[in-house]
Amino acid sequence: MLTLAPNIDLLYTEVGNDLTDRVRAAAADGFDTVEMWGTAGRDVPALAAALQDSGVALSSTLVLPRTNFAWPNADLEAFYAGLTQTMEDARTLGCPRVVVGTGAGFGAMKRPAQQARFAEILTEGLDRTAELGVAIVLEPVNSRVDHPGAFLDHTEYAIQVARAVGSPRLTILYDLYHSITQGEDVERTLAELSGLVGYVQLADVPGRGEPGSGTVDWSRQLRLLRDSGYDGVVGLEYVPTQDTSASTRAIRQVLDEITR
C-alpha cells in the first residue's frame, strides 16, 4: 500500500524551525511517516526521541556533501565519510535508506566512462558501509529547470548505473516531479524501472508546488505507480503554496480514491 511521507524540511514550517515540532505536527495531521533532507548539523538524538514518542517513521534522509563524482578532483573521502555518518544517523533514526544524488558531469570524459567510474565509487561506498545495512537510493534529477548540467538527468542513466553496481542495497529514487519535468513518459519509465524502484517522491509540474497546484493528473500517476508493483513510501517533496495541511489534501484524497 502506498504511504505518503511529508518532507519536514519543506512542510509544517508553520510550527517553527525545530524539526521535532514538525514531526509532531505531521503525526497530529494523521501521517505516520515523514522524510527529511540531510542529518548534518541536526540534533539526531532529539529527532529519534520525537519519532519514537509520536509513532512516526522516518523513510529517507539525504547524504551530504553532494559530490561531482566524475570530476578528477572529486573529494571522494569526504563523500565516503558523509555516507557513513548519514547511515549511522539513519540507524539511530530507524531510517532504512539514504539518498545519493550527483553533481555535474565532466565534459572531458564520455558518459559511459563517467557512469562506470560512478558505479565503482558507489560499489566502494556500499562495501565500506556493509555492516551498517542501510540501503542507498540513487536520485536522478531534471536538468531542464532545477539542476542544469546534472550528470544523472534521465532515469535511464540511473538505471544503467544501478545495473552496473548490481547490489540489492542500491535501488533508484523515482521522483515524478523530476521525471515529468525532464519530459519522460511515466508509464514507460516505470516499466523500464521494473524491480529497481526503492523510493518515490513527487511534486506538481510546473512550479514544484503541492499536487493540485499544477497540471499533473495525480490519479493517473498514482495508479500507474501502484500498477507497476510499487507499494512503498511516496515522499511529498514540494514547496507548498498554502499551509501544509491544506496542501496535502488533494493528494491524500487521490490516494484514498485509488485504494478503495
SERO-4910 file (N, C-alpha, C, O; in steps of 0.05 Angstrom, whole numbers):
BEGIN
 pado doro    nc1    nc2    nc3   cac1   cac2   cac3    cc1    cc2    cc3    oc1    oc2    oc3
  Met    A     17    -24      0      0      0      0     17     25      0     36     27     16
  Leu    A     11     44    -18     27     69    -19     23     85      7      1     87     17
  Thr    A     45     96     17     45    112     41     57    139     36     79    141     25
  Leu    A     43    161     43     52    188     39     70    197     62     64    192     85
  Ala    A     92    210     55    111    219     76    118    249     71    133    254     52
  Pro    A    108    267     87    115    295     83    145    300     88    156    288    106
  Asn    A    157    317     73    184    325     77    185    347     98    174    369     94
  Ile    A    197    341    121    195    361    144    215    384    141    215    401    158
  Asp    A    231    384    120    247    408    115    231    428     99    236    452    100
  Leu    A    210    419     85    194    437     68    166    441     80    154    462     76
  Leu    A    156    422     95    128    423    104    127    425    135    146    419    149
  Tyr    A    104    435    144    100    440    173    119    462    183    126    462    207
  Thr    A    127    480    166    143    502    174    127    521    192    138    538    206
  Glu    A    100    519    191     83    536    207     89    534    237     84    552    253
  Val    A     99    511    245    104    506    274    132    515    283    138    513    307
  Gly    A    148    525    265    174    535    272    197    519    259    192    501    243
  Asn    A    221    525    267    245    513    255    253    487    267    270    473    256
  Asp    A    243    480    290    250    456    304    238    431    290    214    429    289
  Leu    A    255    414    279    244    391    265    229    372    282    211    357    273
  Thr    A    235    371    308    219    353    326    191    363    327    172    347    329
  Asp    A    186    390    327    159    400    327    145    393    301    121    389    301
  Arg    A    160    393    279    148    386    253    140    356    252    120    349    240
  Val    A    156    340    265    149    311    267    122    308    281    105    294    273
  Arg    A    120    322    304     96    320    320     72    332    305     49    322    307
  Ala    A     76    353    289     54    365    274     45    346    252     21    344    247
  Ala    A     64    332    239     56    312    219     40    290    232     20    281    220
  Ala    A     48    281    255     34    260    269      5    269    276    -14    254    272
  Ala    A      3    294    286    -23    305    293    -41    307    268    -66    307    271
  Asp    A    -29    310    245    -44    313    220    -50    286    207    -61    285    186
  Gly    A    -43    264    221    -51    238    212    -30    223    196    -36    202    185
  Phe    A     -5    233    194     16    219    179     32    202    198     38    210    221
  Asp    A     39    178    189     55    160    206     83    157    195     99    141    206
  Thr    A     89    172    174    116    171    161    123    198    152    106    213    141
  Val    A    149    206    155    160    231    144    187    225    131    199    204    135
  Glu    A    196    244    115    223    243    104    236    270    111    223    289    119
  Met    A    263    270    108    278    295    113    302    296     95    310    276     83
  Trp    A    315    320     93    340    323     79    362    313     98    357    297    116
  Gly    A    386    323     95    409    311    109    408    314    139    394    332    150
  Thr    A    423    297    153    424    298    182    446    315    193    448    320    217
  Ala    A    464    324    176    487    341    185    477    366    199    461    381    189
  Gly    A    488    370    223    481    394    239    454    391    253    445    410    266
  Arg    A    441    368    251    415    364    264    419    350    291    439    335    294
  Asp    A    401    354    309    401    341    335    389    313    331    365    309    335
  Val    A    405    294    323    395    267    316    382    253    340    360    242    337
  Pro    A    394    254    364    380    241    387    353    253    393    334    238    399
  Ala    A    350    279    391    324    292    396    304    284    374    281    279    380
  Leu    A    313    282    350    296    273    328    287    244    333    263    237    329
  Ala    A    306    227    341    299    199    346    278    197    368    260    181    365
  Ala    A    281    213    389    261    213    411    234    222    401    213    211    409
  Ala    A    234    243    384    208    254    374    194    233    356    170    229    358
  Leu    A    210    219    340    198    199    323    186    176    339    164    167    334
  Gln    A    201    167    359    192    145    376    167    153    392    148    138    393
  Asp    A    168    177    404    146    186    421    120    190    404     98    185    414
  Ser    A    123    199    380     99    204    363     90    181    346     69    181    334
  Gly    A    107    159    346    100    136    330    103    140    300     90    127    284
  Val    A    120    159    293    125    166    264    151    153    255    171    153    270
  Ala    A    151    142    231    175    130    219    188    150    201    175    166    188
  Leu    A    215    149    200    230    165    180    236    148    157    249    127    160
  Ser    A    228    156    133    231    139    109    257    144     93    267    125     81
  Ser    A    268    168     94    293    173     79    306    198     89    293    216    101
  Thr    A    332    200     85    348    223     91    370    225     70    377    205     57
  Leu    A    381    249     66    399    255     44    428    255     52    435    266     73
  Val    A    445    242     36    474    242     41    487    268     32    483    277     10
  Leu    A    502    280     50    517    305     44    546    300     52    551    284     70
  Pro    A    565    313     39    561    333     18    556    320     -9    564    298    -15
  Arg    A    542    335    -26    539    326    -54    566    328    -68    582    345    -62
  Thr    A    570    310    -87    597    308    -99    595    306   -129    577    292   -140
  Asn    A    612    320   -143    615    317   -172    632    292   -177    656    295   -182
  Phe    A    620    269   -176    634    244   -176    653    240   -199    675    229   -196
  Ala    A    645    249   -222    661    243   -247    685    261   -250    702    256   -267
  Trp    A    687    282   -234    709    301   -237    735    289   -225    734    276   -204
  Pro    A    757    293   -238    783    282   -229    790    290   -200    803    275   -186
  Asn    A    782    314   -193    789    325   -166    766    321   -146    766    334   -125
  Ala    A    748    303   -151    726    298   -133    737    288   -106    754    271   -105
  Asp    A    726    300    -84    735    292    -57    719    268    -48    699    270    -35
  Leu    A    729    245    -56    714    220    -51    715    212    -22    695    201    -11
  Glu    A    737    218     -8    738    212     21    717    228     36    705    217     55
  Ala    A    712    253     28    690    268     41    663    255     35    646    254     53
  Phe    A    659    245     11    634    231      5    632    206     21    610    201     33
  Tyr    A    652    189     23    651    165     38    646    171     68    631    156     81
  Ala    A    658    191     78    654    199    106    625    208    110    613    200    130
  Gly    A    615    224     92    587    233     94    568    211     92    548    210    106
  Leu    A    574    192     74    556    168     70    555    152     96    534    144    105
  Thr    A    579    147    107    580    131    132    565    145    155    550    132    169
  Gln    A    571    171    159    558    185    180    527    186    177    512    183    196
  Thr    A    518    191    152    490    192    147    477    165    152    455    164    164
  Met    A    490    144    145    479    117    150    478    111    180    460     99    190
  Glu    A    499    120    195    499    116    224    475    132    236    462    122    254
  Asp    A    471    157    227    449    172    236    422    159    229    403    159    244
  Ala    A    421    148    205    397    135    196    390    111    214    367    107    221
  Arg    A    410     96    222    405     74    240    394     84    267    375     72    278
  Thr    A    405    106    277    395    118    302    366    126    299    350    124    317
  Leu    A    359    136    275    332    146    270    313    125    260    289    131    255
  Gly    A    322    100    257    305     79    247    298     82    218    278     72    209
  Cys    A    316     95    203    311    101    175    325     80    157    349     75    161
  Pro    A    311     66    139    322     44    124    339     51    100    353     34     89
  Arg    A    338     77     91    352     84     66    362    112     67    352    130     82
  Val    A    383    117     51    394    144     48    394    150     18    395    132      1
  Val    A    392    176     11    390    185    -16    417    196    -25    429    212    -12
  Val    A    427    186    -48    451    197    -60    444    210    -87    432    198   -104
  Gly    A    452    235    -89    449    250   -114    476    255   -127    497    250   -114
  Thr    A    476    264   -151    501    270   -165    503    300   -172    483    313   -174
  Gly    A    527    309   -176    531    336   -185    532    337   -215    518    323   -229
  Ala    A    549    355   -225    551    359   -254    569    337   -267    586    326   -254
  Gly    A    564    333   -292    582    315   -307    608    329   -314    611    353   -311
  Phe    A    627    313   -325    653    324   -332    656    323   -362    657    301   -374
  Gly    A    656    346   -375    654    348   -404    677    334   -419    673    327   -442
  Ala    A    700    330   -406    723    319   -420    723    288   -419    741    275   -430
  Met    A    702    276   -407    700    247   -405    673    238   -417    653    249   -410
  Lys    A    673    218   -434    649    208   -445    631    196   -424    640    186   -403
  Arg    A    604    197   -429    585    188   -409    590    159   -400    589    154   -376
  Pro    A    594    140   -418    597    112   -408    621    110   -388    619     95   -369
  Ala    A    642    125   -393    665    124   -375    658    137   -348    666    127   -327
  Gln    A    643    159   -349    635    172   -324    616    153   -308    619    151   -284
  Gln    A    598    140   -322    579    123   -308    594     99   -296    587     90   -274
  Ala    A    613     88   -310    629     66   -300    644     75   -275    646     60   -255
  Arg    A    656     99   -275    670    109   -252    651    113   -228    657    106   -206
  Phe    A    627    123   -234    608    128   -213    599    101   -201    596     99   -176
  Ala    A    595     81   -218    588     54   -208    609     43   -189    603     31   -169
  Glu    A    635     47   -196    657     38   -179    656     52   -152    661     40   -132
  Ile    A    651     78   -153    650     94   -128    628     84   -110    631     81    -86
  Leu    A    604     80   -122    582     70   -106    587     43    -95    579     37    -72
  Thr    A    600     26   -111    607     -1   -101    625      1    -77    622    -14    -57
  Glu    A    645     18    -79    663     23    -56    648     33    -32    653     24    -10
  Gly    A    630     51    -36    614     62    -14    597     40     -1    595     39     24
  Leu    A    585     23    -17    570      1     -6    587    -19     10    579    -29     31
  Asp    A    611    -24      0    630    -42     13    638    -30     40    639    -45     60
  Arg    A    644     -4     41    653      8     66    631      9     87    637     10    111
  Thr    A    606      8     79    584     11     98    568    -15    100    545    -14    110
  Ala    A    579    -37     92    564    -62     91    553    -69    119    531    -80    120
  Glu    A    569    -64    140    560    -73    166    536    -56    177    523    -64    195
  Leu    A    532    -33    165    510    -15    174    483    -24    163    463    -20    176
  Gly    A    483    -37    140    459    -49    129    438    -30    119    415    -37    115
  Val    A    445     -4    115    427     16    105    428     17     75    450     15     64
  Ala    A    405     19     62    405     19     33    410     47     21    406     68     35
  Ile    A    419     48     -4    422     73    -19    401     74    -40    397     54    -55
  Val    A    388     97    -43    371    102    -67    384    124    -82    390    146    -72
  Leu    A    389    119   -108    403    137   -126    382    155   -139    363    146   -151
  Glu    A    387    182   -138    367    201   -148    375    215   -174    394    231   -173
  Pro    A    362    209   -196    365    226   -220    348    250   -217    326    249   -205
  Val    A    357    273   -227    342    298   -225    340    312   -252    356    305   -270
  Asn    A    321    330   -255    318    343   -281    340    364   -285    348    378   -266
  Ser    A    348    367   -310    367    389   -317    354    412   -332    367    432   -338
  Arg    A    328    409   -337    314    430   -353    308    454   -336    308    477   -346
  Val    A    302    450   -310    293    472   -293    310    475   -268    321    497   -263
  Asp    A    313    454   -253    325    456   -226    355    451   -224    369    463   -208
  His    A    365    434   -241    393    425   -238    408    425   -265    415    404   -275
  Pro    A    412    449   -277    426    450   -303    453    436   -301    469    441   -282
  Gly    A    459    420   -321    485    406   -321    487    381   -304    508    369   -302
  Ala    A    464    373   -292    465    349   -275    473    325   -290    465    320   -313
  Phe    A    490    308   -278    501    285   -291    479    264   -296    477    254   -319
  Leu    A    464    257   -275    442    238   -278    416    253   -282    401    257   -262
  Asp    A    411    262   -306    387    278   -311    365    262   -327    345    274   -334
  His    A    370    237   -331    349    219   -342    348    193   -326    369    183   -317
  Thr    A    325    183   -322    322    159   -306    338    136   -318    349    119   -304
  Glu    A    339    135   -345    354    113   -358    383    112   -350    395     91   -348
  Tyr    A    395    135   -345    423    136   -336    426    123   -308    445    109   -303
  Ala    A    408    130   -291    408    118   -264    404     88   -265    417     73   -250
  Ile    A    387     79   -283    383     50   -286    409     37   -295    416     16   -284
  Gln    A    423     49   -314    448     37   -323    469     35   -301    483     15   -299
  Val    A    470     56   -284    489     55   -262    481     34   -242    498     19   -233
  Ala    A    456     33   -235    446     14   -215    452    -15   -224    460    -32   -209
  Arg    A    447    -20   -250    452    -47   -260    482    -53   -261    490    -76   -257
  Ala    A    498    -33   -265    527    -38   -265    537    -45   -237    555    -61   -234
  Val    A    525    -32   -217    532    -38   -189    522    -66   -181    537    -82   -170
  Gly    A    497    -71   -188    486    -98   -183    484   -106   -154    487   -130   -148
  Ser    A    477    -87   -136    474    -94   -108    445    -90   -100    432    -71   -108
  Pro    A    434   -109    -83    407   -105    -73    405    -81    -54    382    -72    -49
  Arg    A    427    -71    -45    426    -47    -28    425    -21    -43    424      0    -32
  Leu    A    426    -23    -70    425      1    -86    401      0   -105    400    -18   -123
  Thr    A    382     18   -101    360     20   -119    357     49   -128    376     65   -124
  Ile    A    335     56   -140    331     83   -151    308     98   -138    287     86   -133
  Leu    A    313    123   -133    292    141   -124    279    152   -150    291    167   -165
  Tyr    A    254    145   -154    239    155   -177    223    179   -168    202    176   -155
  Asp    A    232    203   -176    218    228   -168    201    236   -192    211    244   -213
  Leu    A    175    235   -189    156    241   -210    159    270   -220    156    275   -244
  Tyr    A    165    288   -202    169    316   -210    192    318   -229    190    330   -251
  His    A    215    307   -222    239    309   -239    234    294   -266    242    304   -287
  Ser    A    221    271   -264    217    255   -289    199    270   -308    205    272   -332
  Ile    A    176    280   -298    157    294   -315    169    320   -326    166    327   -349
  Thr    A    183    335   -309    196    360   -317    217    354   -339    220    371   -357
  Gln    A    230    332   -338    251    325   -358    238    315   -384    252    311   -404
  Gly    A    211    311   -383    198    303   -408    195    273   -411    188    264   -433
  Glu    A    199    258   -390    197    229   -392    168    220   -391    151    233   -378
  Asp    A    162    198   -404    136    185   -402    135    167   -377    151    148   -375
  Val    A    118    173   -359    118    159   -333    112    129   -336    126    113   -324
  Glu    A     93    122   -352     86     94   -355    109     78   -367    116     57   -357
  Arg    A    121     89   -387    144     75   -400    168     74   -381    182     54   -379
  Thr    A    173     96   -366    195     97   -348    192     77   -325    211     64   -317
  Leu    A    168     75   -315    163     55   -293    167     27   -303    177     10   -288
  Ala    A    160     21   -328    165     -5   -339    195    -11   -341    204    -33   -335
  Glu    A    211     10   -349    240      6   -351    252      3   -323    273    -10   -321
  Leu    A    239     14   -303    249     13   -276    242    -13   -261    249    -16   -238
  Ser    A    228    -31   -274    218    -54   -261    239    -68   -243    260    -76   -252
  Gly    A    232    -70   -217    249    -83   -198    271    -65   -186    286    -74   -168
  Leu    A    272    -40   -195    294    -22   -186    284      2   -169    300     17   -159
  Val    A    258      6   -167    248     29   -152    249     23   -122    236      4   -112
  Gly    A    265     38   -108    268     35    -79    254     57    -63    250     54    -39
  Tyr    A    246     78    -77    233    101    -64    221    119    -85    230    119   -108
  Val    A    201    134    -77    187    152    -96    183    179    -82    177    180    -58
  Gln    A    185    201    -97    178    227    -88    161    241   -110    160    232   -132
  Leu    A    147    262   -101    131    277   -121    129    306   -114    132    314    -91
  Ala    A    122    322   -134    114    350   -132    100    355   -159    104    341   -178
  Asp    A     83    376   -159     68    382   -184     86    396   -204    106    408   -197
  Val    A     77    395   -229     90    408   -251     70    425   -266     48    416   -272
  Pro    A     77    450   -273    102    464   -266    101    476   -238     80    477   -225
  Gly    A    124    486   -229    125    501   -204    135    487   -180    143    500   -160
  Arg    A    134    460   -180    143    444   -157    127    450   -131    137    447   -109
  Gly    A    102    457   -135     84    460   -113     70    434   -106     77    413   -115
  Glu    A     50    436    -88     35    413    -79     18    402   -102     10    417   -120
  Pro    A     11    376   -101     -7    364   -121    -33    380   -121    -45    386   -100
  Gly    A    -41    388   -145    -65    405   -149    -58    433   -156    -75    448   -165
  Ser    A    -32    440   -152    -24    468   -159    -14    470   -187    -11    492   -198
  Gly    A    -10    447   -200      0    447   -228    -19    432   -246    -44    434   -243
  Thr    A     -8    418   -266    -25    406   -287    -24    376   -287    -37    364   -305
  Val    A    -10    363   -269     -7    334   -269    -33    320   -260    -46    329   -241
  Asp    A    -40    299   -274    -63    283   -267    -53    263   -246    -43    241   -253
  Trp    A    -57    269   -221    -45    252   -200    -60    226   -196    -48    206   -187
  Ser    A    -85    225   -202   -100    200   -201    -87    180   -221    -82    157   -214
  Arg    A    -81    189   -245    -69    172   -265    -41    163   -256    -34    140   -258
  Gln    A    -25    183   -246      3    176   -240      4    157   -216     21    139   -217
  Leu    A    -12    161   -196    -11    142   -173    -21    114   -181    -12     94   -170
  Arg    A    -40    113   -199    -50     87   -209    -28     73   -224    -23     49   -221
  Leu    A    -13     88   -241      9     76   -256     30     66   -236     41     45   -240
  Leu    A     35     82   -216     55     74   -196     47     48   -182     62     30   -179
  Arg    A     22     48   -173     11     24   -159     12      0   -178     20    -22   -170
  Asp    A      3      4   -202      1    -19   -221     29    -29   -230     31    -51   -239
  Ser    A     49    -12   -226     76    -21   -232     87    -41   -212    108    -54   -216
  Gly    A     73    -43   -189     81    -61   -168     94    -47   -144    101    -60   -124
  Tyr    A     97    -21   -146    109     -6   -123     88     -3   -102     65      6   -108
  Asp    A     94     -9    -77     75     -6    -55     89      6    -30     81     -1     -8
  Gly    A    108     23    -35    123     34    -13    116     63     -7     93     71    -11
  Val    A    136     78      2    132    106     11    134    125    -13    150    121    -31
  Val    A    117    145    -12    117    167    -32    123    193    -16    106    203     -2
  Gly    A    147    204    -20    154    228     -5    142    253    -18    142    256    -42
  Leu    A    131    270     -1    119    295    -10    140    317     -9    143    331     11
  Glu    A    156    319    -30    178    338    -31    172    361    -49    182    364    -71
  Tyr    A    154    378    -39    145    401    -55    146    426    -38    149    425    -14
  Val    A    145    449    -52    144    475    -39    115    484    -37    103    491    -58
  Pro    A    103    484    -14     74    489    -12     67    518    -19     82    536    -13
  Thr    A     44    521    -31     34    548    -37     13    557    -17      1    578    -19
  Gln    A      7    540      3    -12    545     24     -3    531     49     18    518     49
  Asp    A    -19    532     71    -10    518     95     -8    488     90    -22    477     72
  Thr    A      9    475    105     15    447    100     -9    429     99    -12    413     80
  Ser    A    -26    430    119    -49    412    119    -66    415     95    -75    395     83
  Ala    A    -71    440     87    -87    444     62    -73    434     38    -85    424     19
  Ser    A    -46    437     38    -31    429     14    -30    399      9    -25    390    -13
  Thr    A    -35    384     30    -35    354     28    -62    343     21    -65    319     15
  Arg    A    -82    360     21   -110    350     19   -115    335     -8   -127    314     -8
  Ala    A   -106    347    -29   -112    336    -56    -99    309    -60   -113    290    -69
  Ile    A    -74    306    -53    -60    281    -58    -70    259    -38    -71    235    -45
  Arg    A    -79    267    -14    -90    247      4   -117    237     -6   -123    213     -4
  Gln    A   -133    255    -18   -158    247    -30   -154    228    -53   -168    208    -56
  Val    A   -134    234    -70   -128    216    -93   -120    189    -83   -129    169    -93
  Leu    A   -102    188    -63    -94    162    -52   -117    146    -41   -118    122    -45
  Asp    A   -135    160    -27   -159    146    -16   -175    135    -39   -185    112    -36
  Glu    A   -179    150    -60   -195    141    -83   -184    116    -96   -199     97   -102
  Ile    A   -158    115   -100   -146     92   -115   -142     67    -97   -136     46   -108
  Thr    A   -145     70    -71   -142     47    -53   -168     36    -43   -169     17    -27
  Arg    A   -190     48    -52   -216     38    -43   -222     11    -56   -243     -1    -50
***
